[in-house]
Each structure stands twice: as C-alpha cells, then as structure tokens.
Amino acid sequence: MNNYELMVIFTPVLSEDDFKVAQKKFAKLVVDNGGSVVAENAWGLKALAYPIQKKTTGLYWVMEFTAAPESMERLKIQLLRDESVLRHLCTKLDKYAVEYNARKKSGVKTGNEKMMES
Amino acid sequence: MAKNEIKYLTAIKTDKRVKKFCRFKKYGMRYVDYKDIEFLKKFLNDQGKLLPRRLSGNSLKYQRKVSDAVKKARQMALLPYVTDLLK
C-alpha cells in the first residue's frame, strides 16, 4: 500500500451535482480496489493559467488516498476514459509529504510561513 | 603629503558578500508542495522561468524538488508555461 495524491481538473460545464457525482465515482473506485480515502478537497471553479481544450476555467478536486500500486492502472484508465476530466495528476507521496499534508489539514505550521517571509 | 601613501585606480571593495544558504535546509522543510503556488513563485522570475541555483541559493537536492514541483504545477495549469509579468 502506498500513499497517493490525485488532482483532477473537471470541465467547468458540470453542474454542482454532476461535480459531486464525478468525485464520488473516483473515490468509490479507490475504495473498491481495496484502498482508502484519507482526505478530499474540492477547490471548485478556478481560472486556468492557460486554456485547456479551449476552456479557461476548470473545477479542481484533490484527493489523498492509500492504494495498492496495481490498482493505479485501473484508476488511470477510468480517468482517461471520462470525458468530463480535462486533466489529472497522480503523485506518490513520501513520508515527508504525508506529514506535510497532515500538518496542513490540522492547521499546524508547515514551515512554509517562515520561508515566505525570507 | 606622505610619500608611502598607496593610491588605487579603482575603489577597493569593502562590503563583505553575504553568504547564500539553502532555505529548505535552514527551515527544515523536507517536501515541496506543488499546490502552493504563491510559495513556488518565489523561485520563478517574471517570465515564469525557474531561477538558477546561483540566485536562489538552494542546495541541489531541493532545487530538483522545486523544479519538479514547478513542472507539476505547470501541467495542472496552476502556473503558466510562458508569460510576462507573473508577479
């Protein structure tokens, strides 16, 4: 079992409910493959830095989860097959990343603040 | 006028250069988050290009991590590939 983080950009044409259904679909896929969802964070509508498929905004969604490496291929196929997904990025998290995310969630200082000043 | 007074053609440098340091090592950060755009912007110039190590002072290990994080952020359209006046 590894820790992963998935970031997906959905098309902005999705309605509020469709957006939630799409989130649930991929979260369910992870659970069905024997993984577990650690955290979910929907950023919502956000302007893209450059147009993707002639769209200037996108619905962002970030999920942190644990899963077996073999199940990632199945998840990737589903993400590529889904037409509402503009782009996705799956990152494997090392132990420092997991610690960083946990700190960020609980609101403890991550050390970034000090570096932002300097 | 004293005869043994030395005269220089150019002014000698008197100010000592400040030693550069790796910010990640100093503050004990082990992970560079690609989602934190404001943070990553500190390592980019106005055109959205990555600053060299000689300017940012990062150690090689963390310069690589910053570079990976910036590239991930670009893929996810959080940062632009090319631009003017990023800041």
Backbone of each chain as ProteinMPNN parsed JSONL, in Angstrom:
{"seq_chain_A": "MNNYELMVIFTPVLSEDDFKVAQKKFAKLVVDNGGSVVAENAWGLKALAYPIQKKTTGLYWVMEFTAAPESMERLKIQLLRDESVLRHLCTKLDKYAVEYNARKKSGVKTGNEKMMES", "coords_chain_A": {"N_chain_A": [[0.847, -1.203, 0.0], [0.564, 2.146, -0.891], [0.934, 5.691, -0.413], [-0.952, 8.083, -2.092], [-1.624, 10.985, -4.105], [-4.177, 12.555, -5.759], [-4.942, 14.776, -8.307], [-7.491, 16.352, -10.017], [-8.762, 17.964, -12.905], [-11.849, 18.99, -13.742], [-14.303, 19.531, -16.371], [-15.628, 22.865, -16.688], [-18.311, 22.939, -17.285], [-19.818, 21.169, -15.867], [-22.513, 20.586, -13.617], [-23.306, 21.495, -10.194], [-24.185, 19.166, -8.891], [-23.397, 17.156, -10.667], [-20.681, 17.398, -10.495], [-20.214, 16.532, -7.901], [-21.051, 13.914, -8.146], [-19.167, 12.925, -9.922], [-16.864, 13.162, -8.375], [-17.46, 11.324, -6.38], [-17.518, 9.019, -7.845], [-14.833, 8.466, -8.513], [-13.7, 8.293, -6.014], [-15.016, 6.111, -5.044], [-14.07, 4.184, -6.727], [-11.455, 3.912, -5.864], [-11.844, 2.886, -3.3], [-13.172, 0.505, -3.906], [-11.135, -0.905, -5.066], [-9.691, -1.727, -2.974], [-8.413, 0.268, -1.577], [-8.131, 3.21, 0.544], [-9.709, 6.301, 1.295], [-8.053, 9.164, 2.33], [-8.197, 11.952, 2.544], [-10.279, 14.52, 1.188], [-10.572, 17.216, -1.028], [-12.277, 19.699, -2.474], [-11.595, 22.158, -4.654], [-13.118, 23.664, -6.286], [-14.42, 25.986, -8.774], [-11.927, 27.42, -10.759], [-9.636, 29.662, -12.252], [-7.785, 28.763, -15.131], [-4.269, 28.635, -15.827], [-3.554, 28.655, -18.422], [-5.343, 28.103, -21.502], [-7.117, 24.985, -21.676], [-8.238, 22.583, -23.83], [-9.721, 24.604, -25.063], [-10.931, 25.808, -22.91], [-11.195, 28.119, -20.257], [-11.529, 28.007, -17.577], [-11.689, 25.729, -14.771], [-12.835, 22.886, -12.829], [-11.464, 22.12, -9.862], [-10.196, 19.361, -8.047], [-8.938, 17.646, -5.289], [-7.592, 14.67, -4.019], [-6.519, 12.637, -1.387], [-5.144, 9.496, -0.865], [-4.786, 5.996, 0.056], [-3.501, 3.215, -1.647], [-3.13, 0.116, -3.429], [-0.322, -0.436, -5.533], [-0.931, -1.793, -7.902], [-3.547, -1.224, -8.487], [-3.585, 1.291, -9.474], [-3.35, 1.537, -12.194], [-5.824, 0.826, -13.173], [-7.365, 2.904, -12.192], [-6.287, 5.025, -13.576], [-6.996, 4.422, -16.214], [-9.747, 4.757, -16.087], [-9.844, 7.487, -15.527], [-8.792, 8.611, -17.844], [-10.653, 7.781, -19.634], [-12.954, 9.07, -18.959], [-14.923, 11.72, -20.065], [-15.401, 14.126, -18.881], [-13.185, 14.828, -17.53], [-10.596, 17.022, -17.691], [-7.878, 17.028, -17.173], [-5.512, 15.128, -15.301], [-3.522, 14.403, -12.389], [-1.423, 12.231, -10.802], [0.23, 11.655, -7.853], [2.814, 10.062, -6.112], [3.198, 9.902, -2.665], [5.806, 10.639, -0.432], [7.123, 9.94, 2.894], [7.557, 12.399, 4.06], [5.927, 14.073, 2.657], [3.417, 13.12, 3.361], [3.401, 13.774, 6.031], [3.554, 16.534, 5.809], [1.098, 17.123, 4.549], [-0.674, 16.267, 6.528], [-0.104, 18.049, 8.538], [-0.881, 20.401, 7.353], [-3.596, 20.049, 7.128], [-4.435, 19.976, 9.785], [-3.83, 22.461, 10.53], [-1.463, 23.126, 11.719], [1.682, 24.791, 11.799], [3.566, 24.628, 8.815], [6.083, 25.279, 8.199], [6.408, 26.577, 5.902], [5.552, 29.156, 6.228], [7.537, 30.591, 7.508], [9.428, 30.599, 5.567], [8.214, 32.049, 3.63], [8.408, 34.607, 4.501], [11.133, 35.239, 4.414]], "CA_chain_A": [[0.0, 0.0, 0.0], [1.297, 3.402, -0.97], [0.139, 6.914, -0.312], [-1.007, 8.825, -3.352], [-2.448, 12.183, -4.152], [-4.725, 12.705, -7.11], [-5.557, 16.067, -8.594], [-8.241, 16.253, -11.268], [-9.463, 19.155, -13.39], [-13.062, 18.637, -14.494], [-14.78, 20.631, -17.224], [-16.46, 23.805, -15.923], [-19.729, 22.847, -17.656], [-20.512, 20.274, -14.931], [-23.315, 21.251, -12.581], [-22.874, 21.205, -8.818], [-24.453, 17.759, -8.568], [-22.554, 16.318, -11.528], [-19.338, 17.509, -9.94], [-20.163, 15.666, -6.716], [-21.182, 12.533, -8.616], [-17.871, 12.557, -10.503], [-15.941, 12.967, -7.24], [-17.807, 10.062, -5.697], [-17.194, 7.916, -8.75], [-13.415, 8.111, -8.42], [-13.442, 7.895, -4.629], [-15.548, 4.748, -4.927], [-13.155, 3.324, -7.478], [-10.302, 3.663, -4.994], [-12.284, 2.008, -2.206], [-13.474, -0.811, -4.483], [-9.887, -1.596, -5.372], [-9.003, -2.086, -1.734], [-7.722, 1.414, -0.973], [-8.967, 4.016, 1.428], [-9.565, 7.741, 1.07], [-7.558, 9.842, 3.529], [-8.76, 13.299, 2.581], [-10.779, 15.042, -0.081], [-10.656, 18.673, -1.006], [-12.745, 20.251, -3.75], [-11.255, 23.591, -4.743], [-14.168, 24.338, -7.041], [-14.082, 26.67, -10.022], [-10.678, 28.171, -10.659], [-9.141, 30.035, -13.583], [-6.59, 28.028, -15.557], [-3.164, 29.52, -16.203], [-3.576, 28.7, -19.89], [-6.532, 27.334, -21.896], [-7.044, 23.55, -21.97], [-9.395, 22.24, -24.673], [-10.426, 25.873, -25.298], [-11.645, 26.239, -21.703], [-10.31, 28.976, -19.465], [-11.702, 27.694, -16.155], [-11.831, 24.301, -14.505], [-13.222, 22.519, -11.468], [-10.338, 21.378, -9.289], [-10.516, 18.428, -6.959], [-7.738, 16.957, -4.804], [-7.893, 13.561, -3.116], [-5.37, 11.904, -0.855], [-5.628, 8.148, -0.575], [-3.829, 4.9, 0.043], [-3.949, 2.181, -2.572], [-2.099, -0.807, -3.907], [0.212, 0.074, -6.796], [-1.525, -2.448, -9.076], [-4.872, -0.666, -8.773], [-3.45, 2.624, -10.046], [-3.531, 1.458, -13.642], [-7.271, 0.816, -13.399], [-7.836, 4.264, -11.924], [-5.799, 5.879, -14.663], [-7.814, 4.143, -17.4], [-11.051, 5.405, -15.872], [-9.671, 8.944, -15.614], [-8.581, 8.971, -19.24], [-11.854, 7.458, -20.383], [-14.003, 10.019, -18.596], [-14.82, 12.921, -20.905], [-15.512, 15.341, -18.08], [-11.872, 15.105, -16.944], [-9.694, 17.726, -18.606], [-6.504, 16.634, -16.903], [-5.333, 14.605, -13.943], [-2.131, 14.203, -11.972], [-1.339, 11.338, -9.657], [1.566, 11.748, -7.272], [3.102, 9.186, -4.976], [3.671, 10.743, -1.563], [6.757, 10.034, 0.501], [6.692, 10.132, 4.292], [7.59, 13.829, 4.382], [4.743, 14.662, 2.039], [2.265, 12.726, 4.179], [3.499, 14.58, 7.249], [3.232, 17.91, 5.41], [-0.345, 17.22, 4.312], [-1.358, 16.118, 7.805], [0.087, 19.31, 9.256], [-1.661, 21.436, 6.688], [-5.004, 19.802, 7.442], [-4.725, 20.314, 11.183], [-3.566, 23.879, 10.728], [-0.172, 23.352, 12.361], [2.594, 25.456, 10.874], [4.289, 23.675, 7.995], [7.439, 25.761, 7.94], [6.326, 27.425, 4.715], [5.3, 30.543, 6.629], [8.82, 31.239, 7.797], [10.155, 30.789, 4.317], [7.54, 33.078, 2.839], [8.88, 35.917, 4.95], [12.523, 35.49, 3.981]], "C_chain_A": [[0.875, 1.243, 0.0], [0.347, 4.566, -0.765], [0.203, 7.646, -1.645], [-1.829, 10.099, -3.173], [-2.889, 12.37, -5.595], [-5.337, 14.086, -7.253], [-6.228, 15.971, -9.961], [-8.815, 17.615, -11.62], [-10.65, 18.662, -14.212], [-13.479, 19.82, -15.36], [-15.68, 21.559, -16.413], [-17.943, 23.699, -16.247], [-20.514, 21.942, -16.71], [-21.324, 21.091, -13.927], [-22.795, 20.817, -11.211], [-23.031, 19.716, -8.489], [-23.562, 16.825, -9.377], [-21.126, 16.261, -11.0], [-19.183, 16.554, -8.757], [-20.225, 14.194, -7.118], [-19.843, 12.046, -9.159], [-16.84, 12.318, -9.403], [-16.169, 11.611, -6.6], [-17.38, 8.868, -6.532], [-15.744, 7.474, -8.571], [-13.039, 7.707, -6.996], [-13.89, 6.448, -4.42], [-14.608, 3.754, -5.6], [-11.946, 2.943, -6.632], [-10.677, 2.663, -3.905], [-12.546, 0.598, -2.725], [-12.214, -1.608, -4.78], [-9.049, -1.863, -4.124], [-8.223, -0.958, -1.097], [-8.618, 2.137, 0.01], [-8.658, 5.497, 1.215], [-9.15, 8.409, 2.378], [-8.204, 11.219, 3.644], [-9.24, 13.69, 1.2], [-10.885, 16.543, 0.031], [-11.066, 19.156, -2.39], [-12.466, 21.752, -3.764], [-12.352, 24.373, -5.455], [-13.632, 25.036, -8.278], [-12.873, 27.576, -9.843], [-10.22, 28.494, -12.08], [-7.892, 29.231, -13.9], [-5.525, 29.032, -15.988], [-3.049, 29.651, -17.717], [-4.763, 27.85, -20.32], [-6.232, 25.856, -22.163], [-8.335, 23.195, -22.687], [-10.322, 23.451, -24.831], [-11.263, 26.313, -24.097], [-10.683, 27.025, -20.822], [-10.482, 28.766, -17.959], [-11.856, 26.185, -15.984], [-12.245, 24.069, -13.071], [-12.113, 21.635, -10.898], [-10.811, 20.499, -8.136], [-9.251, 17.662, -6.587], [-8.159, 15.856, -3.838], [-6.594, 12.901, -2.678], [-5.867, 10.524, -0.479], [-4.476, 7.157, -0.493], [-4.385, 3.823, -0.882], [-2.78, 1.278, -2.924], [-1.607, -0.31, -5.261], [-0.457, -0.531, -8.033], [-2.849, -1.793, -9.468], [-4.786, 0.694, -9.464], [-3.713, 2.632, -11.548], [-5.023, 1.527, -13.999], [-7.858, 2.224, -13.219], [-7.477, 5.193, -13.077], [-6.652, 5.695, -15.921], [-9.153, 4.85, -17.282], [-10.953, 6.92, -16.019], [-9.528, 9.385, -17.063], [-9.848, 8.759, -20.064], [-12.963, 8.482, -20.143], [-13.839, 11.326, -19.377], [-14.91, 14.219, -20.117], [-14.178, 15.705, -17.428], [-10.993, 15.794, -17.985], [-8.279, 17.198, -18.444], [-6.436, 16.037, -15.498], [-3.846, 14.415, -13.663], [-2.136, 13.345, -10.723], [0.086, 11.376, -9.129], [1.69, 10.747, -6.15], [3.706, 10.057, -3.888], [4.693, 9.982, -0.732], [6.355, 10.412, 1.923], [6.682, 11.606, 4.68], [6.357, 14.532, 3.821], [3.497, 14.346, 2.859], [2.227, 13.575, 5.441], [3.081, 16.031, 6.969], [1.734, 18.089, 5.241], [-1.125, 17.138, 5.612], [-1.265, 17.412, 8.608], [-0.796, 20.4, 8.677], [-3.14, 21.315, 7.038], [-5.339, 20.272, 8.847], [-4.382, 21.763, 11.501], [-2.285, 24.185, 11.476], [0.761, 23.973, 11.335], [3.443, 24.431, 10.124], [5.73, 24.083, 7.776], [7.478, 26.654, 6.711], [6.236, 28.895, 5.087], [6.615, 31.286, 6.833], [9.569, 31.54, 6.506], [9.51, 31.85, 3.437], [8.034, 34.465, 3.229], [10.254, 36.236, 4.378], [12.635, 35.593, 2.462]], "O_chain_A": [[1.807, 1.366, 0.795], [-0.868, 4.445, -0.921], [1.27, 7.804, -2.239], [-2.605, 10.25, -2.23], [-2.08, 12.344, -6.522], [-6.146, 14.511, -6.429], [-5.606, 15.559, -10.94], [-9.297, 18.338, -10.749], [-10.482, 18.005, -15.24], [-13.072, 20.957, -15.122], [-16.418, 21.096, -15.543], [-18.763, 24.305, -15.557], [-21.745, 21.941, -16.741], [-20.886, 22.14, -13.454], [-21.97, 19.912, -11.089], [-22.148, 19.094, -7.898], [-23.039, 15.839, -8.859], [-20.461, 15.227, -11.051], [-18.172, 15.864, -8.622], [-19.558, 13.343, -6.53], [-19.429, 10.915, -8.903], [-16.039, 11.387, -9.486], [-15.236, 10.859, -6.318], [-16.94, 7.845, -6.007], [-15.451, 6.281, -8.487], [-12.157, 6.871, -6.799], [-13.239, 5.672, -3.721], [-14.384, 2.647, -5.112], [-11.474, 1.808, -6.675], [-9.935, 1.722, -3.621], [-12.191, -0.385, -2.075], [-12.225, -2.839, -4.75], [-7.863, -2.181, -4.207], [-7.447, -1.191, -0.17], [-9.743, 1.709, 0.27], [-7.513, 5.889, 0.988], [-9.808, 8.245, 3.405], [-8.694, 11.601, 4.707], [-8.696, 13.26, 0.183], [-11.251, 17.073, 1.08], [-10.309, 19.039, -3.353], [-13.036, 22.511, -2.98], [-12.502, 25.579, -5.259], [-12.545, 24.727, -8.768], [-12.802, 28.382, -8.915], [-10.398, 27.691, -12.996], [-7.036, 29.039, -13.037], [-5.836, 30.129, -16.452], [-2.514, 30.635, -18.228], [-5.163, 26.953, -19.579], [-5.228, 25.518, -22.79], [-9.42, 23.486, -22.184], [-11.544, 23.331, -24.743], [-12.197, 27.101, -24.246], [-9.52, 26.656, -20.659], [-9.696, 29.274, -17.16], [-12.12, 25.463, -16.945], [-12.046, 24.919, -12.204], [-11.862, 20.537, -11.396], [-11.703, 20.862, -7.369], [-8.575, 17.101, -7.45], [-8.98, 16.08, -2.949], [-5.699, 12.644, -3.483], [-6.909, 10.395, 0.163], [-3.353, 7.438, -0.913], [-5.586, 3.557, -0.894], [-1.613, 1.627, -2.744], [-2.403, 0.187, -6.058], [-0.546, 0.114, -9.078], [-3.23, -1.805, -10.639], [-5.785, 1.196, -9.978], [-4.231, 3.604, -12.099], [-5.428, 2.176, -14.963], [-8.719, 2.664, -13.981], [-8.274, 6.035, -13.49], [-6.989, 6.661, -16.605], [-9.638, 5.46, -18.235], [-11.853, 7.561, -16.562], [-10.077, 10.411, -17.464], [-10.091, 9.453, -21.051], [-13.799, 8.727, -21.013], [-12.78, 11.953, -19.358], [-14.544, 15.284, -20.616], [-14.053, 16.777, -16.835], [-10.686, 15.22, -19.03], [-7.572, 16.951, -19.421], [-7.215, 16.404, -14.619], [-3.032, 14.284, -14.577], [-2.766, 13.681, -9.72], [1.038, 11.155, -9.877], [0.782, 10.599, -5.332], [4.611, 10.852, -4.145], [4.477, 8.825, -0.371], [5.368, 11.118, 2.131], [5.893, 12.02, 5.529], [5.82, 15.459, 4.427], [2.627, 15.2, 3.032], [1.168, 14.035, 5.866], [2.373, 16.662, 7.753], [1.158, 19.067, 5.718], [-2.116, 17.845, 5.792], [-2.22, 17.818, 9.269], [-1.378, 21.208, 9.401], [-3.842, 22.31, 7.218], [-6.382, 20.882, 9.081], [-4.618, 22.233, 12.614], [-2.024, 25.334, 11.834], [0.642, 23.709, 10.139], [3.971, 23.49, 10.717], [6.516, 23.313, 7.225], [8.439, 27.391, 6.492], [6.754, 29.765, 4.388], [6.788, 32.427, 6.405], [10.237, 32.564, 6.364], [10.172, 32.471, 2.606], [8.076, 35.379, 2.405], [10.51, 37.349, 3.92], [13.729, 35.8, 1.936]]}, "seq_chain_B": "MAKNEIKYLTAIKTDKRVKKFCRFKKYGMRYVDYKDIEFLKKFLNDQGKLLPRRLSGNSLKYQRKVSDAVKKARQMALLPYVTDLLK", "coords_chain_B": {"N_chain_B": [[52.381, 65.907, 1.92], [52.344, 62.446, 2.469], [54.847, 60.151, 1.411], [54.703, 57.407, 1.203], [52.066, 56.745, 0.731], [49.473, 54.746, -0.496], [47.899, 54.588, -3.617], [44.915, 53.685, -5.27], [43.661, 52.661, -8.45], [41.059, 51.88, -8.9], [38.253, 51.833, -6.682], [38.622, 49.984, -3.673], [36.958, 46.967, -2.795], [34.91, 47.004, -0.051], [32.633, 46.144, 1.259], [31.396, 43.165, 2.643], [30.504, 40.11, 1.11], [27.302, 38.632, 1.425], [26.829, 35.43, 2.68], [25.306, 32.866, 0.793], [22.474, 30.722, 1.398], [20.79, 27.563, 1.777], [17.391, 27.656, 1.804], [15.605, 25.644, 2.387], [17.025, 23.794, 3.863], [17.712, 25.311, 6.049], [15.264, 25.898, 7.293], [14.29, 23.425, 7.71], [12.575, 22.041, 5.912], [11.126, 19.332, 4.246], [9.617, 18.658, 2.11], [8.364, 19.743, -0.988], [5.608, 21.465, -1.936], [3.499, 21.143, -4.674], [1.11, 22.374, -4.967], [1.053, 24.768, -3.699], [1.094, 27.706, -4.87], [1.839, 30.365, -4.497], [4.067, 30.114, -2.943], [5.839, 28.733, -4.632], [6.249, 30.661, -6.507], [8.228, 32.239, -5.55], [10.537, 31.205, -6.451], [10.661, 31.745, -9.095], [11.118, 33.734, -12.075], [9.999, 36.848, -13.619], [9.056, 35.996, -16.026], [8.115, 33.525, -15.513], [9.998, 31.585, -15.441], [12.292, 29.205, -14.047], [14.385, 30.163, -11.375], [17.979, 30.244, -11.326], [20.27, 28.202, -9.384], [22.331, 29.688, -8.463], [21.251, 32.095, -7.893], [19.011, 31.585, -6.235], [20.088, 30.109, -4.19], [19.538, 27.55, -3.345], [20.148, 24.165, -2.27], [21.364, 21.405, -4.216], [19.738, 19.15, -4.011], [17.246, 20.171, -3.126], [16.712, 22.062, -5.054], [16.159, 20.454, -7.21], [13.801, 19.307, -6.307], [12.157, 21.534, -6.134], [12.089, 22.225, -8.808], [10.767, 20.0, -9.893], [8.307, 20.309, -8.638], [7.41, 22.736, -9.678], [7.117, 22.031, -12.336], [5.078, 20.165, -12.173], [3.017, 21.801, -11.271], [2.738, 23.409, -13.48], [1.799, 21.593, -15.372], [-0.714, 21.094, -14.363], [-1.979, 23.441, -14.865], [-1.744, 25.407, -12.937], [0.347, 27.1, -12.793], [1.657, 29.23, -15.353], [3.142, 28.204, -18.509], [4.496, 29.908, -20.269], [4.843, 33.389, -19.954], [4.323, 36.909, -19.311], [5.179, 39.297, -16.891], [4.612, 37.922, -14.356], [4.538, 38.363, -11.641]], "CA_chain_B": [[51.796, 64.607, 1.554], [53.275, 61.342, 2.766], [55.299, 59.519, 0.168], [54.343, 55.98, 1.138], [50.612, 56.573, 0.645], [49.15, 53.931, -1.671], [46.704, 55.042, -4.318], [44.342, 52.663, -6.135], [42.95, 53.203, -9.607], [39.632, 51.638, -8.633], [37.978, 51.719, -5.251], [38.658, 48.592, -3.21], [35.67, 46.506, -2.263], [34.967, 46.922, 1.408], [31.47, 45.409, 1.792], [31.555, 41.71, 2.584], [29.359, 39.463, 0.485], [26.522, 37.796, 2.343], [26.872, 34.03, 2.254], [23.991, 32.337, 0.446], [22.164, 29.492, 2.13], [19.614, 26.849, 1.289], [16.279, 27.957, 2.699], [14.945, 24.401, 2.812], [17.823, 23.172, 4.92], [17.7, 26.16, 7.236], [13.986, 25.808, 7.987], [13.935, 22.018, 7.918], [11.461, 21.577, 5.089], [11.54, 18.147, 3.514], [8.722, 18.399, 0.987], [7.96, 20.938, -1.72], [4.24, 21.243, -2.36], [3.237, 21.742, -5.994], [-0.172, 23.076, -4.935], [1.249, 26.077, -3.077], [1.64, 28.479, -5.994], [2.496, 31.593, -4.011], [5.374, 29.693, -2.453], [6.695, 28.397, -5.777], [6.543, 31.876, -7.264], [9.46, 32.828, -5.024], [11.675, 30.638, -7.177], [10.47, 31.997, -10.525], [11.28, 35.137, -12.473], [8.778, 37.454, -14.143], [8.564, 35.236, -17.181], [7.686, 32.204, -15.072], [11.101, 30.625, -15.571], [12.904, 28.845, -12.767], [15.632, 30.883, -11.086], [19.104, 29.323, -11.144], [20.719, 27.954, -8.018], [23.264, 30.732, -8.05], [20.461, 33.203, -7.349], [18.123, 31.183, -5.139], [20.896, 29.566, -3.096], [19.085, 26.22, -2.94], [21.06, 23.046, -2.479], [20.967, 20.67, -5.43], [18.639, 18.245, -3.672], [15.976, 20.876, -3.06], [16.483, 22.702, -6.345], [15.492, 19.438, -8.027], [12.417, 19.143, -5.831], [11.428, 22.738, -6.551], [11.895, 22.142, -10.26], [9.708, 19.014, -10.125], [7.033, 20.863, -8.174], [7.005, 23.765, -10.643], [6.674, 21.359, -13.554], [3.765, 19.587, -11.885], [2.059, 22.904, -11.209], [2.505, 23.853, -14.859], [0.949, 20.603, -16.039], [-2.078, 21.221, -13.867], [-2.446, 24.802, -15.186], [-1.686, 26.293, -11.77], [1.34, 28.091, -13.211], [1.751, 29.243, -16.816], [4.413, 27.795, -19.109], [5.119, 31.148, -20.739], [4.048, 34.561, -19.586], [5.035, 38.138, -18.973], [4.664, 39.935, -15.679], [3.981, 36.917, -13.493], [4.322, 38.919, -10.295]], "C_chain_B": [[52.822, 63.495, 1.781], [53.613, 60.578, 1.495], [54.843, 58.077, 0.043], [52.829, 55.73, 1.114], [50.261, 55.821, -0.642], [47.871, 54.454, -2.309], [46.233, 53.941, -5.264], [43.626, 53.33, -7.295], [41.439, 53.019, -9.442], [39.443, 51.474, -7.131], [38.001, 50.254, -4.825], [37.318, 48.229, -2.603], [35.795, 46.359, -0.754], [33.795, 46.114, 1.973], [31.64, 43.909, 1.579], [30.305, 41.097, 1.971], [28.637, 38.582, 1.501], [26.516, 36.369, 1.811], [25.465, 33.543, 1.966], [23.757, 31.031, 1.202], [20.942, 28.845, 1.509], [18.485, 27.052, 2.275], [15.628, 26.685, 3.227], [15.696, 23.756, 3.955], [17.716, 23.986, 6.197], [16.403, 25.986, 8.022], [13.477, 24.378, 8.107], [12.729, 21.546, 7.145], [11.924, 20.407, 4.249], [10.698, 17.917, 2.267], [8.337, 19.719, 0.324], [6.585, 20.665, -2.325], [3.99, 21.928, -3.703], [1.936, 22.535, -6.012], [-0.047, 24.499, -4.393], [1.92, 27.017, -4.083], [2.402, 29.699, -5.512], [3.914, 31.289, -3.537], [6.335, 29.431, -3.615], [7.111, 29.635, -6.556], [7.811, 32.559, -6.77], [10.689, 32.342, -5.783], [11.549, 30.85, -8.678], [10.757, 33.455, -10.833], [9.969, 35.64, -13.091], [8.179, 36.687, -15.313], [8.072, 33.847, -16.796], [8.752, 31.15, -15.254], [11.717, 30.38, -14.198], [14.21, 29.608, -12.573], [16.773, 29.882, -10.903], [19.51, 29.235, -9.679], [21.626, 29.072, -7.523], [22.523, 31.959, -7.531], [19.614, 32.787, -6.144], [18.893, 30.624, -3.949], [20.482, 28.188, -2.635], [20.186, 25.189, -3.108], [20.509, 22.223, -3.636], [19.745, 19.798, -5.184], [17.299, 18.978, -3.724], [15.684, 21.664, -4.323], [15.753, 21.739, -7.277], [14.039, 19.298, -7.615], [11.571, 20.341, -6.227], [11.099, 22.649, -8.029], [10.786, 21.142, -10.598], [8.341, 19.585, -9.757], [6.505, 21.899, -9.156], [6.464, 23.107, -11.904], [5.311, 20.708, -13.369], [2.695, 20.673, -11.89], [1.745, 23.425, -12.6], [1.59, 22.893, -15.588], [-0.503, 20.771, -15.638], [-2.612, 22.639, -14.032], [-2.547, 25.687, -13.952], [-0.698, 27.42, -12.039], [1.405, 28.076, -14.731], [3.117, 28.738, -17.301], [5.192, 29.022, -19.57], [4.229, 32.32, -20.382], [4.956, 35.784, -19.493], [4.391, 38.674, -17.705], [3.902, 38.952, -14.802], [3.637, 37.516, -12.138], [3.724, 40.32, -10.363]], "O_chain_B": [[53.977, 63.578, 1.361], [52.767, 60.387, 0.621], [54.621, 57.575, -1.059], [52.371, 54.634, 1.437], [50.688, 56.201, -1.733], [46.887, 54.727, -1.623], [47.038, 53.335, -5.972], [43.058, 54.413, -7.154], [40.651, 53.894, -9.8], [40.344, 51.04, -6.413], [37.47, 49.388, -5.521], [36.641, 49.052, -1.988], [36.684, 45.67, -0.255], [33.921, 45.479, 3.02], [31.98, 43.451, 0.489], [29.186, 41.512, 2.273], [29.253, 37.892, 2.313], [26.234, 36.133, 0.636], [24.544, 33.757, 2.755], [24.695, 30.335, 1.589], [20.162, 29.491, 0.809], [18.593, 26.673, 3.441], [15.159, 26.642, 4.364], [15.097, 23.236, 4.896], [17.639, 23.431, 7.294], [16.417, 25.931, 9.252], [12.354, 24.151, 8.558], [11.94, 20.744, 7.646], [12.978, 20.464, 3.616], [11.035, 17.062, 1.447], [8.021, 20.695, 1.006], [6.422, 19.746, -3.127], [4.231, 23.125, -3.858], [1.677, 23.283, -6.955], [-0.929, 25.331, -4.602], [3.146, 27.112, -4.141], [3.464, 30.034, -6.036], [4.832, 32.093, -3.705], [7.492, 29.851, -3.586], [8.172, 29.668, -7.18], [8.404, 33.366, -7.487], [11.742, 32.979, -5.762], [12.253, 30.205, -9.454], [10.652, 34.313, -9.957], [8.959, 34.936, -13.081], [6.973, 36.722, -15.558], [7.656, 33.075, -17.66], [8.459, 29.954, -15.226], [11.667, 31.234, -13.313], [15.035, 29.692, -13.482], [16.556, 28.789, -10.38], [19.143, 30.075, -8.857], [21.684, 29.364, -6.328], [23.1, 32.774, -6.81], [19.506, 33.522, -5.162], [18.402, 30.661, -2.821], [21.007, 27.69, -1.639], [21.049, 25.32, -3.976], [19.334, 22.333, -3.988], [18.842, 19.712, -6.015], [16.332, 18.474, -4.296], [14.52, 21.912, -4.636], [14.86, 22.132, -8.028], [13.152, 19.184, -8.461], [10.411, 20.191, -6.61], [9.984, 22.954, -8.453], [9.964, 21.397, -11.478], [7.353, 19.378, -10.461], [5.308, 21.944, -9.439], [5.474, 23.564, -12.475], [4.489, 20.697, -14.285], [1.61, 20.49, -12.441], [0.617, 23.836, -12.873], [0.707, 23.314, -16.335], [-1.41, 20.614, -16.456], [-3.604, 22.998, -13.398], [-3.35, 26.62, -13.923], [-0.879, 28.546, -11.576], [1.227, 27.023, -15.344], [4.115, 28.837, -16.588], [6.385, 29.158, -19.299], [3.005, 32.244, -20.498], [6.18, 35.691, -19.585], [3.191, 38.511, -17.489], [2.711, 39.121, -14.54], [2.591, 37.222, -11.56], [3.477, 40.937, -9.327]]}, "name": "protein", "num_of_chains": 2, "seq": "MNNYELMVIFTPVLSEDDFKVAQKKFAKLVVDNGGSVVAENAWGLKALAYPIQKKTTGLYWVMEFTAAPESMERLKIQLLRDESVLRHLCTKLDKYAVEYNARKKSGVKTGNEKMMESMAKNEIKYLTAIKTDKRVKKFCRFKKYGMRYVDYKDIEFLKKFLNDQGKLLPRRLSGNSLKYQRKVSDAVKKARQMALLPYVTDLLK"}
